[in-house]
Amino acid sequence: MAAAIACIPLIGGIIFYILEKRDNFVRFYAMQSIIFGLVWIVFSIVYAIAHGIFSQIPAIGFLFDIILGVIWALVWVAFLVVFIITIVKALTGVRWDIPYIGPIARKQEGSGG
């Protein structure tokens, strides 16, 4: 249960990474959550900047708004799906690596490959 709560992006990860010193399973999901939350924030910032720039272009700004909106919706759904899968895997006791993020979390957490 602690690993599933640690999956809450950024906040849950930080809390459980600080509190849990012995359980590598929980620490792995906490570190993965921290990295996942940071990636989510970076995507949000990139979207906001791109939206702010491209929406100001005369005549085609509206088209860019639609394209960026669709891309952002797809990215958001992908993040949500990964978040749900991670919680389910943690609840079932399976150590699951989020693609690209999992190996980084393993190195940071110290459980190896």
N, CA, C and O atoms as CSV, one atom per row, in Angstrom:
chain,resi,resn,atom,element,x,y,z
A,1,MET,N,N,0.826,-1.193,0.000
A,1,MET,CA,C,0.000,0.000,0.000
A,1,MET,C,C,0.872,1.259,0.000
A,1,MET,O,O,0.542,2.242,-0.664
A,2,ALA,N,N,1.972,1.231,0.735
A,2,ALA,CA,C,2.859,2.395,0.790
A,2,ALA,C,C,3.440,2.691,-0.580
A,2,ALA,O,O,3.575,3.856,-0.954
A,3,ALA,N,N,3.788,1.653,-1.338
A,3,ALA,CA,C,4.348,1.856,-2.681
A,3,ALA,C,C,3.315,2.502,-3.593
A,3,ALA,O,O,3.665,3.352,-4.411
A,4,ALA,N,N,2.052,2.117,-3.468
A,4,ALA,CA,C,0.998,2.706,-4.296
A,4,ALA,C,C,0.800,4.179,-3.962
A,4,ALA,O,O,0.625,5.002,-4.861
A,5,ILE,N,N,0.826,4.511,-2.687
A,5,ILE,CA,C,0.688,5.914,-2.288
A,5,ILE,C,C,1.920,6.707,-2.726
A,5,ILE,O,O,1.816,7.882,-3.077
A,6,ALA,N,N,3.074,6.066,-2.702
A,6,ALA,CA,C,4.304,6.728,-3.156
A,6,ALA,C,C,4.257,7.040,-4.644
A,6,ALA,O,O,5.037,7.863,-5.123
A,7,CYS,N,N,3.359,6.402,-5.383
A,7,CYS,CA,C,3.243,6.626,-6.825
A,7,CYS,C,C,2.599,7.965,-7.167
A,7,CYS,O,O,2.647,8.391,-8.321
A,8,ILE,N,N,2.003,8.628,-6.197
A,8,ILE,CA,C,1.411,9.941,-6.471
A,8,ILE,C,C,2.544,10.860,-6.902
A,8,ILE,O,O,3.472,11.116,-6.135
A,9,PRO,N,N,2.465,11.358,-8.144
A,9,PRO,CA,C,3.608,12.098,-8.702
A,9,PRO,C,C,4.111,13.218,-7.801
A,9,PRO,O,O,3.344,14.032,-7.287
A,10,LEU,N,N,5.386,13.227,-7.636
A,10,LEU,CA,C,6.170,14.209,-6.908
A,10,LEU,C,C,5.914,14.202,-5.401
A,10,LEU,O,O,6.808,13.830,-4.641
A,11,ILE,N,N,4.743,14.594,-4.950
A,11,ILE,CA,C,4.470,14.733,-3.512
A,11,ILE,C,C,4.554,13.391,-2.787
A,11,ILE,O,O,5.289,13.262,-1.808
A,12,GLY,N,N,3.813,12.397,-3.257
A,12,GLY,CA,C,3.853,11.072,-2.630
A,12,GLY,C,C,5.259,10.495,-2.665
A,12,GLY,O,O,5.719,9.877,-1.705
A,13,GLY,N,N,5.931,10.709,-3.793
A,13,GLY,CA,C,7.292,10.205,-3.933
A,13,GLY,C,C,8.256,10.838,-2.949
A,13,GLY,O,O,9.050,10.142,-2.317
A,14,ILE,N,N,8.191,12.137,-2.817
A,14,ILE,CA,C,9.093,12.848,-1.897
A,14,ILE,C,C,8.845,12.402,-0.461
A,14,ILE,O,O,9.788,12.112,0.276
A,15,ILE,N,N,7.585,12.348,-0.068
A,15,ILE,CA,C,7.257,11.963,1.309
A,15,ILE,C,C,7.770,10.561,1.626
A,15,ILE,O,O,8.421,10.346,2.649
A,16,PHE,N,N,7.473,9.611,0.743
A,16,PHE,CA,C,7.880,8.234,1.033
A,16,PHE,C,C,9.373,8.010,0.832
A,16,PHE,O,O,9.949,7.134,1.477
A,17,TYR,N,N,10.006,8.769,-0.036
A,17,TYR,CA,C,11.457,8.616,-0.200
A,17,TYR,C,C,12.176,9.092,1.065
A,17,TYR,O,O,13.194,8.524,1.460
A,18,ILE,N,N,11.642,10.127,1.687
A,18,ILE,CA,C,12.241,10.645,2.926
A,18,ILE,C,C,11.920,9.726,4.115
A,18,ILE,O,O,12.796,9.449,4.934
A,19,LEU,N,N,10.673,9.255,4.214
A,19,LEU,CA,C,10.252,8.473,5.373
A,19,LEU,C,C,10.727,7.022,5.347
A,19,LEU,O,O,11.101,6.474,6.384
A,20,GLU,N,N,10.714,6.402,4.180
A,20,GLU,CA,C,11.043,4.972,4.083
A,20,GLU,C,C,12.531,4.786,3.805
A,20,GLU,O,O,13.029,5.174,2.748
A,21,LYS,N,N,13.224,4.195,4.753
A,21,LYS,CA,C,14.671,3.999,4.609
A,21,LYS,C,C,15.046,2.549,4.329
A,21,LYS,O,O,16.148,2.288,3.847
A,22,ARG,N,N,14.154,1.596,4.619
A,22,ARG,CA,C,14.530,0.178,4.510
A,22,ARG,C,C,13.901,-0.569,3.336
A,22,ARG,O,O,14.542,-1.452,2.766
A,23,ASP,N,N,12.695,-0.248,2.969
A,23,ASP,CA,C,11.988,-1.005,1.936
A,23,ASP,C,C,12.354,-0.480,0.542
A,23,ASP,O,O,11.883,0.580,0.127
A,24,ASN,N,N,13.197,-1.231,-0.174
A,24,ASN,CA,C,13.647,-0.809,-1.501
A,24,ASN,C,C,12.506,-0.761,-2.515
A,24,ASN,O,O,12.555,0.018,-3.466
A,25,PHE,N,N,11.481,-1.590,-2.317
A,25,PHE,CA,C,10.329,-1.578,-3.218
A,25,PHE,C,C,9.611,-0.230,-3.149
A,25,PHE,O,O,9.300,0.368,-4.180
A,26,VAL,N,N,9.353,0.240,-1.942
A,26,VAL,CA,C,8.693,1.533,-1.756
A,26,VAL,C,C,9.606,2.661,-2.224
A,26,VAL,O,O,9.147,3.598,-2.878
A,27,ARG,N,N,10.878,2.581,-1.899
A,27,ARG,CA,C,11.825,3.625,-2.315
A,27,ARG,C,C,11.934,3.712,-3.840
A,27,ARG,O,O,12.051,4.804,-4.396
A,28,PHE,N,N,11.895,2.561,-4.511
A,28,PHE,CA,C,11.943,2.562,-5.972
A,28,PHE,C,C,10.732,3.299,-6.548
A,28,PHE,O,O,10.879,4.163,-7.412
A,29,TYR,N,N,9.530,2.951,-6.063
A,29,TYR,CA,C,8.331,3.624,-6.566
A,29,TYR,C,C,8.315,5.098,-6.182
A,29,TYR,O,O,7.808,5.926,-6.939
A,30,ALA,N,N,8.855,5.435,-5.032
A,30,ALA,CA,C,8.935,6.840,-4.630
A,30,ALA,C,C,9.862,7.619,-5.559
A,30,ALA,O,O,9.519,8.718,-5.994
A,31,MET,N,N,11.032,7.060,-5.867
A,31,MET,CA,C,11.970,7.748,-6.760
A,31,MET,C,C,11.383,7.851,-8.164
A,31,MET,O,O,11.511,8.884,-8.822
A,32,GLN,N,N,10.746,6.791,-8.614
A,32,GLN,CA,C,10.122,6.817,-9.935
A,32,GLN,C,C,9.033,7.892,-9.972
A,32,GLN,O,O,8.876,8.579,-10.982
A,33,SER,N,N,8.291,8.040,-8.892
A,33,SER,CA,C,7.239,9.042,-8.797
A,33,SER,C,C,7.811,10.461,-8.832
A,33,SER,O,O,7.240,11.352,-9.460
A,34,ILE,N,N,8.928,10.659,-8.163
A,34,ILE,CA,C,9.569,11.980,-8.166
A,34,ILE,C,C,9.986,12.348,-9.586
A,34,ILE,O,O,9.709,13.454,-10.049
A,35,ILE,N,N,10.644,11.432,-10.270
A,35,ILE,CA,C,11.106,11.703,-11.631
A,35,ILE,C,C,9.909,11.891,-12.564
A,35,ILE,O,O,9.906,12.804,-13.389
A,36,PHE,N,N,8.893,11.031,-12.439
A,36,PHE,CA,C,7.695,11.120,-13.264
A,36,PHE,C,C,6.998,12.470,-13.058
A,36,PHE,O,O,6.568,13.102,-14.023
A,37,GLY,N,N,6.891,12.901,-11.818
A,37,GLY,CA,C,6.279,14.198,-11.518
A,37,GLY,C,C,7.053,15.353,-12.124
A,37,GLY,O,O,6.463,16.304,-12.636
A,38,LEU,N,N,8.379,15.269,-12.065
A,38,LEU,CA,C,9.207,16.322,-12.664
A,38,LEU,C,C,9.055,16.354,-14.185
A,38,LEU,O,O,9.008,17.427,-14.786
A,39,VAL,N,N,8.979,15.180,-14.800
A,39,VAL,CA,C,8.772,15.117,-16.255
A,39,VAL,C,C,7.416,15.718,-16.610
A,39,VAL,O,O,7.300,16.444,-17.598
A,40,TRP,N,N,6.391,15.421,-15.813
A,40,TRP,CA,C,5.056,15.961,-16.042
A,40,TRP,C,C,5.090,17.496,-15.968
A,40,TRP,O,O,4.477,18.172,-16.794
A,41,ILE,N,N,5.799,18.035,-14.989
A,41,ILE,CA,C,5.918,19.487,-14.840
A,41,ILE,C,C,6.655,20.092,-16.029
A,41,ILE,O,O,6.248,21.134,-16.544
A,42,VAL,N,N,7.728,19.454,-16.464
A,42,VAL,CA,C,8.492,19.958,-17.616
A,42,VAL,C,C,7.603,19.986,-18.861
A,42,VAL,O,O,7.605,20.972,-19.598
A,43,PHE,N,N,6.842,18.911,-19.102
A,43,PHE,CA,C,5.926,18.902,-20.248
A,43,PHE,C,C,4.900,20.026,-20.138
A,43,PHE,O,O,4.559,20.647,-21.145
A,44,SER,N,N,4.412,20.293,-18.950
A,44,SER,CA,C,3.435,21.367,-18.759
A,44,SER,C,C,4.040,22.726,-19.079
A,44,SER,O,O,3.396,23.566,-19.708
A,45,ILE,N,N,5.263,22.939,-18.651
A,45,ILE,CA,C,5.946,24.207,-18.918
A,45,ILE,C,C,6.213,24.375,-20.409
A,45,ILE,O,O,5.992,25.449,-20.968
A,46,VAL,N,N,6.693,23.307,-21.054
A,46,VAL,CA,C,6.960,23.365,-22.490
A,46,VAL,C,C,5.672,23.668,-23.256
A,46,VAL,O,O,5.667,24.477,-24.183
A,47,TYR,N,N,4.583,23.012,-22.860
A,47,TYR,CA,C,3.298,23.276,-23.516
A,47,TYR,C,C,2.889,24.738,-23.325
A,47,TYR,O,O,2.474,25.389,-24.283
A,48,ALA,N,N,3.000,25.255,-22.114
A,48,ALA,CA,C,2.585,26.632,-21.842
A,48,ALA,C,C,3.405,27.623,-22.664
A,48,ALA,O,O,2.865,28.589,-23.203
A,49,ILE,N,N,4.700,27.382,-22.755
A,49,ILE,CA,C,5.559,28.271,-23.544
A,49,ILE,C,C,5.195,28.181,-25.027
A,49,ILE,O,O,5.040,29.204,-25.694
A,50,ALA,N,N,5.059,26.946,-25.546
A,50,ALA,CA,C,4.713,26.768,-26.958
A,50,ALA,C,C,3.358,27.397,-27.262
A,50,ALA,O,O,3.191,28.051,-28.291
A,51,HIS,N,N,2.395,27.203,-26.372
A,51,HIS,CA,C,1.074,27.792,-26.566
A,51,HIS,C,C,1.159,29.315,-26.576
A,51,HIS,O,O,0.545,29.973,-27.415
A,52,GLY,N,N,1.919,29.865,-25.643
A,52,GLY,CA,C,2.065,31.317,-25.574
A,52,GLY,C,C,2.716,31.901,-26.815
A,52,GLY,O,O,2.350,32.992,-27.253
A,53,ILE,N,N,3.665,31.193,-27.379
A,53,ILE,CA,C,4.367,31.687,-28.573
A,53,ILE,C,C,3.511,31.496,-29.824
A,53,ILE,O,O,3.261,32.445,-30.566
A,54,PHE,N,N,3.063,30.259,-30.049
A,54,PHE,CA,C,2.396,29.951,-31.309
A,54,PHE,C,C,0.994,30.532,-31.418
A,54,PHE,O,O,0.528,30.790,-32.528
A,55,SER,N,N,0.320,30.742,-30.316
A,55,SER,CA,C,-1.032,31.290,-30.391
A,55,SER,C,C,-1.025,32.765,-30.800
A,55,SER,O,O,-2.061,33.307,-31.186
A,56,GLN,N,N,0.117,33.404,-30.717
A,56,GLN,CA,C,0.225,34.820,-31.078
A,56,GLN,C,C,0.497,35.056,-32.567
A,56,GLN,O,O,0.486,36.197,-33.028
A,57,ILE,N,N,0.736,33.987,-33.309
A,57,ILE,CA,C,1.036,34.129,-34.738
A,57,ILE,C,C,-0.260,34.456,-35.479
A,57,ILE,O,O,-1.231,33.702,-35.407
A,58,PRO,N,N,-0.269,35.589,-36.194
A,58,PRO,CA,C,-1.488,35.966,-36.915
A,58,PRO,C,C,-1.879,34.931,-37.976
A,58,PRO,O,O,-1.013,34.321,-38.601
A,59,ALA,N,N,-3.131,34.746,-38.165
A,59,ALA,CA,C,-3.736,33.898,-39.187
A,59,ALA,C,C,-3.608,32.402,-38.909
A,59,ALA,O,O,-4.585,31.675,-39.087
A,60,ILE,N,N,-2.443,31.912,-38.480
A,60,ILE,CA,C,-2.301,30.467,-38.254
A,60,ILE,C,C,-2.202,30.111,-36.773
A,60,ILE,O,O,-2.046,28.940,-36.427
A,61,GLY,N,N,-2.290,31.100,-35.908
A,61,GLY,CA,C,-2.232,30.848,-34.478
A,61,GLY,C,C,-3.338,29.931,-34.002
A,61,GLY,O,O,-3.133,29.100,-33.117
A,62,PHE,N,N,-4.525,30.088,-34.599
A,62,PHE,CA,C,-5.657,29.236,-34.237
A,62,PHE,C,C,-5.364,27.777,-34.575
A,62,PHE,O,O,-5.695,26.881,-33.799
A,63,LEU,N,N,-4.748,27.536,-35.721
A,63,LEU,CA,C,-4.396,26.176,-36.130
A,63,LEU,C,C,-3.377,25.576,-35.160
A,63,LEU,O,O,-3.494,24.414,-34.772
A,64,PHE,N,N,-2.382,26.370,-34.773
A,64,PHE,CA,C,-1.405,25.898,-33.799
A,64,PHE,C,C,-2.065,25.585,-32.458
A,64,PHE,O,O,-1.690,24.624,-31.785
A,65,ASP,N,N,-3.052,26.403,-32.071
A,65,ASP,CA,C,-3.784,26.143,-30.826
A,65,ASP,C,C,-4.470,24.783,-30.865
A,65,ASP,O,O,-4.438,24.038,-29.885
A,66,ILE,N,N,-5.083,24.464,-31.981
A,66,ILE,CA,C,-5.771,23.184,-32.111
A,66,ILE,C,C,-4.764,22.032,-32.069
A,66,ILE,O,O,-4.966,21.048,-31.357
A,67,ILE,N,N,-3.687,22.161,-32.833
A,67,ILE,CA,C,-2.674,21.099,-32.886
A,67,ILE,C,C,-2.041,20.895,-31.515
A,67,ILE,O,O,-1.911,19.762,-31.051
A,68,LEU,N,N,-1.647,21.986,-30.868
A,68,LEU,CA,C,-1.034,21.869,-29.542
A,68,LEU,C,C,-2.029,21.324,-28.521
A,68,LEU,O,O,-1.650,20.572,-27.623
A,69,GLY,N,N,-3.291,21.700,-28.656
A,69,GLY,CA,C,-4.317,21.187,-27.747
A,69,GLY,C,C,-4.488,19.683,-27.877
A,69,GLY,O,O,-4.618,18.979,-26.875
A,70,VAL,N,N,-4.487,19.190,-29.108
A,70,VAL,CA,C,-4.613,17.755,-29.333
A,70,VAL,C,C,-3.382,17.025,-28.792
A,70,VAL,O,O,-3.501,15.999,-28.122
A,71,ILE,N,N,-2.202,17.566,-29.090
A,71,ILE,CA,C,-0.966,16.948,-28.588
A,71,ILE,C,C,-0.967,16.929,-27.066
A,71,ILE,O,O,-0.632,15.912,-26.459
A,72,TRP,N,N,-1.339,18.039,-26.447
A,72,TRP,CA,C,-1.358,18.098,-24.984
A,72,TRP,C,C,-2.361,17.105,-24.410
A,72,TRP,O,O,-2.081,16.457,-23.401
A,73,ALA,N,N,-3.520,16.980,-25.037
A,73,ALA,CA,C,-4.524,16.025,-24.552
A,73,ALA,C,C,-3.993,14.593,-24.632
A,73,ALA,O,O,-4.190,13.806,-23.707
A,74,LEU,N,N,-3.325,14.256,-25.726
A,74,LEU,CA,C,-2.753,12.912,-25.872
A,74,LEU,C,C,-1.658,12.650,-24.847
A,74,LEU,O,O,-1.591,11.565,-24.269
A,75,VAL,N,N,-0.802,13.641,-24.621
A,75,VAL,CA,C,0.267,13.492,-23.624
A,75,VAL,C,C,-0.339,13.341,-22.230
A,75,VAL,O,O,0.117,12.514,-21.441
A,76,TRP,N,N,-1.355,14.130,-21.931
A,76,TRP,CA,C,-1.989,14.059,-20.617
A,76,TRP,C,C,-2.618,12.689,-20.391
A,76,TRP,O,O,-2.484,12.114,-19.310
A,77,VAL,N,N,-3.307,12.160,-21.410
A,77,VAL,CA,C,-3.907,10.834,-21.295
A,77,VAL,C,C,-2.823,9.775,-21.103
A,77,VAL,O,O,-2.987,8.853,-20.304
A,78,ALA,N,N,-1.715,9.907,-21.835
A,78,ALA,CA,C,-0.607,8.955,-21.693
A,78,ALA,C,C,-0.045,8.995,-20.274
A,78,ALA,O,O,0.209,7.949,-19.676
A,79,PHE,N,N,0.148,10.196,-19.735
A,79,PHE,CA,C,0.629,10.320,-18.362
A,79,PHE,C,C,-0.356,9.683,-17.382
A,79,PHE,O,O,0.054,8.993,-16.449
A,80,LEU,N,N,-1.639,9.909,-17.590
A,80,LEU,CA,C,-2.654,9.346,-16.702
A,80,LEU,C,C,-2.655,7.816,-16.762
A,80,LEU,O,O,-2.754,7.155,-15.728
A,81,VAL,N,N,-2.548,7.259,-17.953
A,81,VAL,CA,C,-2.512,5.803,-18.110
A,81,VAL,C,C,-1.291,5.217,-17.401
A,81,VAL,O,O,-1.397,4.217,-16.692
A,82,VAL,N,N,-0.135,5.846,-17.598
A,82,VAL,CA,C,1.084,5.369,-16.929
A,82,VAL,C,C,0.923,5.450,-15.414
A,82,VAL,O,O,1.328,4.534,-14.698
A,83,PHE,N,N,0.342,6.524,-14.928
A,83,PHE,CA,C,0.105,6.701,-13.496
A,83,PHE,C,C,-0.781,5.578,-12.943
A,83,PHE,O,O,-0.482,5.011,-11.892
A,84,ILE,N,N,-1.859,5.262,-13.643
A,84,ILE,CA,C,-2.770,4.208,-13.196
A,84,ILE,C,C,-2.081,2.844,-13.229
A,84,ILE,O,O,-2.211,2.060,-12.289
A,85,ILE,N,N,-1.354,2.562,-14.297
A,85,ILE,CA,C,-0.631,1.284,-14.389
A,85,ILE,C,C,0.366,1.161,-13.240
A,85,ILE,O,O,0.492,0.097,-12.633
A,86,THR,N,N,1.064,2.240,-12.946
A,86,THR,CA,C,2.061,2.218,-11.876
A,86,THR,C,C,1.414,1.916,-10.527
A,86,THR,O,O,1.948,1.126,-9.748
A,87,ILE,N,N,0.288,2.528,-10.251
A,87,ILE,CA,C,-0.403,2.270,-8.979
A,87,ILE,C,C,-0.866,0.810,-8.908
A,87,ILE,O,O,-0.704,0.156,-7.878
A,88,VAL,N,N,-1.435,0.307,-9.991
A,88,VAL,CA,C,-1.900,-1.085,-10.005
A,88,VAL,C,C,-0.730,-2.039,-9.797
A,88,VAL,O,O,-0.838,-2.988,-9.021
A,89,LYS,N,N,0.380,-1.798,-10.476
A,89,LYS,CA,C,1.558,-2.663,-10.323
A,89,LYS,C,C,2.088,-2.603,-8.892
A,89,LYS,O,O,2.467,-3.631,-8.330
A,90,ALA,N,N,2.115,-1.421,-8.306
A,90,ALA,CA,C,2.592,-1.290,-6.928
A,90,ALA,C,C,1.671,-2.024,-5.956
A,90,ALA,O,O,2.140,-2.673,-5.022
A,91,LEU,N,N,0.375,-1.922,-6.175
A,91,LEU,CA,C,-0.583,-2.602,-5.293
A,91,LEU,C,C,-0.482,-4.120,-5.396
A,91,LEU,O,O,-0.734,-4.829,-4.422
A,92,THR,N,N,-0.113,-4.620,-6.575
A,92,THR,CA,C,0.005,-6.070,-6.764
A,92,THR,C,C,1.398,-6.594,-6.448
A,92,THR,O,O,1.659,-7.789,-6.587
A,93,GLY,N,N,2.295,-5.707,-6.022
A,93,GLY,CA,C,3.628,-6.132,-5.613
A,93,GLY,C,C,4.599,-6.365,-6.755
A,93,GLY,O,O,5.615,-7.038,-6.580
A,94,VAL,N,N,4.297,-5.818,-7.919
A,94,VAL,CA,C,5.167,-5.987,-9.091
A,94,VAL,C,C,6.020,-4.744,-9.262
A,94,VAL,O,O,5.510,-3.624,-9.264
A,95,ARG,N,N,7.310,-4.947,-9.404
A,95,ARG,CA,C,8.217,-3.820,-9.641
A,95,ARG,C,C,8.209,-3.550,-11.147
A,95,ARG,O,O,8.775,-4.316,-11.927
A,96,TRP,N,N,7.561,-2.453,-11.546
A,96,TRP,CA,C,7.396,-2.118,-12.959
A,96,TRP,C,C,8.118,-0.816,-13.261
A,96,TRP,O,O,7.934,0.191,-12.578
A,97,ASP,N,N,8.930,-0.859,-14.286
A,97,ASP,CA,C,9.654,0.339,-14.704
A,97,ASP,C,C,8.821,1.137,-15.692
A,97,ASP,O,O,8.381,0.610,-16.714
A,98,ILE,N,N,8.606,2.402,-15.387
A,98,ILE,CA,C,8.052,3.303,-16.380
A,98,ILE,C,C,9.131,3.434,-17.457
A,98,ILE,O,O,10.297,3.649,-17.126
A,99,PRO,N,N,8.769,3.310,-18.736
A,99,PRO,CA,C,9.791,3.422,-19.783
A,99,PRO,C,C,10.633,4.692,-19.624
A,99,PRO,O,O,10.098,5.778,-19.401
A,100,TYR,N,N,11.927,4.544,-19.739
A,100,TYR,CA,C,12.944,5.587,-19.617
A,100,TYR,C,C,13.120,6.083,-18.181
A,100,TYR,O,O,14.244,6.380,-17.775
A,101,ILE,N,N,12.067,6.176,-17.424
A,101,ILE,CA,C,12.139,6.701,-16.059
A,101,ILE,C,C,12.561,5.620,-15.074
A,101,ILE,O,O,13.346,5.887,-14.164
A,102,GLY,N,N,12.053,4.407,-15.241
A,102,GLY,CA,C,12.359,3.303,-14.333
A,102,GLY,C,C,13.839,3.035,-14.152
A,102,GLY,O,O,14.305,2.943,-13.016
A,103,PRO,N,N,14.610,2.905,-15.252
A,103,PRO,CA,C,16.051,2.665,-15.088
A,103,PRO,C,C,16.774,3.798,-14.348
A,103,PRO,O,O,17.707,3.552,-13.584
A,104,ILE,N,N,16.339,5.022,-14.579
A,104,ILE,CA,C,16.935,6.154,-13.856
A,104,ILE,C,C,16.603,6.054,-12.370
A,104,ILE,O,O,17.459,6.298,-11.518
A,105,ALA,N,N,15.361,5.696,-12.064
A,105,ALA,CA,C,14.937,5.548,-10.665
A,105,ALA,C,C,15.715,4.430,-9.986
A,105,ALA,O,O,16.099,4.566,-8.824
A,106,ARG,N,N,15.952,3.334,-10.686
A,106,ARG,CA,C,16.731,2.230,-10.120
A,106,ARG,C,C,18.143,2.679,-9.749
A,106,ARG,O,O,18.659,2.327,-8.688
A,107,LYS,N,N,18.758,3.459,-10.636
A,107,LYS,CA,C,20.121,3.949,-10.352
A,107,LYS,C,C,20.121,4.884,-9.150
A,107,LYS,O,O,20.983,4.781,-8.278
A,108,GLN,N,N,19.153,5.795,-9.107
A,108,GLN,CA,C,19.082,6.769,-8.014
A,108,GLN,C,C,18.747,6.087,-6.686
A,108,GLN,O,O,19.269,6.458,-5.635
A,109,GLU,N,N,17.879,5.097,-6.752
A,109,GLU,CA,C,17.426,4.414,-5.543
A,109,GLU,C,C,18.478,3.419,-5.057
A,109,GLU,O,O,18.533,3.097,-3.870
A,110,GLY,N,N,19.304,2.939,-5.971
A,110,GLY,CA,C,20.391,2.076,-5.575
A,110,GLY,C,C,20.102,0.591,-5.661
A,110,GLY,O,O,20.859,-0.215,-5.119
A,111,SER,N,N,18.989,0.200,-6.351
A,111,SER,CA,C,18.682,-1.228,-6.438
A,111,SER,C,C,19.305,-1.876,-7.654
A,111,SER,O,O,19.107,-3.068,-7.889
A,112,GLY,N,N,20.043,-1.124,-8.419
A,112,GLY,CA,C,20.744,-1.701,-9.557
A,112,GLY,C,C,19.839,-1.911,-10.740
A,112,GLY,O,O,18.771,-1.307,-10.835
A,113,GLY,N,N,20.282,-2.802,-11.679
A,113,GLY,CA,C,19.558,-2.981,-12.926
A,113,GLY,C,C,18.636,-4.095,-12.839
A,113,GLY,O,O,17.936,-4.394,-13.807
